């Protein structure tokens, strides 16, 4: 099952980063360029497809991109940013 961004999250774009605010908890998260690609593709693509997009955007191997994607998704889900 593909996760999607929690619609309650307030998203602000700052150049190559995203700032996410969970209004329920007042927790704020900043995502770098890699995190931004992951966030913007949630609900549209699988984690594997997102990892490929990351390899296309940055000089990184697929194994590292897949691991980074998985780790960030776990962090975002634990923080209540995904549904």
Secondary structure, DSSP 8 states (H G I E B T S, - for coil): ----B-TT-EEEEETTEEEEEETTTTEEEEE-HHHHHHHHHTTTS-HHHHHHHHHHHSS--HHHHHHHHHHHHHHHHHTT-B-
